[in-house]
């Protein structure tokens, strides 16, 4: 049985249906701080800062895999640094301890390109680059990677991790990250609204389409244990591009789409993140290969969001 903690988030809301399709409805338990109204399937209300609650659910459902997707992201995390640290670390320690004590077979831990800072070669950042993260979120993810490796080395717990780039998808909204602009821009274009970007036009970052991110996650978790050579976290990327590249691609479909730039504190965060990452270890160890570039991302985002907004307006009639 698989338990997903943080199932209501940007990744969790797409991973749950995918896992249920693959492993069966009855084998995937979603959990988060509250049960969404429209939620279907098994759901447990879990505040992941409560170790006993996680332990009860793991025992009750005989959980043997946990995906820990709960965390406070980079931008939001800067509002209250010590609280961000406490929540991001406490929740992961709870997952590691409950997994160790209940012989959970596999744990997935999402890391991020946020673990890198200006001491790495940000033009092409490898798995092994030096980590000097400049956000609390990045610091907590770098620490979490090492805790995951520690539980593997000391207790044999099979913790696997991916350093996600900015994730772009039409199924869910991001929650407080520095790459959130890359989802919002499509919603504004499809709704014929102007878009104000909180990064500079040339702020290139590694990005990935939701379908690629979810497929990579499941491929990593399904890879034979002996193939996994990176026990901190694997770099992963779909494509790297800047806001101006997205605008150019979108204006091919929406020539009148207007964009203005008002860089804020998130520009300073982005400047210390990689422009491009080297994900060759993922390609070698578990056959990773992205399927979506900016052109394909744009065409799928636009066509799916058009359908969503059309349905919304039909339903409201
Ligand atoms: C964030 N979307 O911006 C997340 C992610 C690399 C980006 O970690 O914080």
Boltz pocket constraint, residues with backbone or C-beta under 6 A from the ligand:
constraints:
  - pocket:
      binder: B
      contacts: [[A, 73], [A, 74], [A, 75], [A, 111], [A, 112], [A, 113], [A, 114], [A, 137], [A, 164], [A, 165], [A, 166], [A, 167], [A, 174], [A, 176], [A, 177], [A, 178], [A, 179], [A, 180], [A, 206]]
      max_distance: 6.0
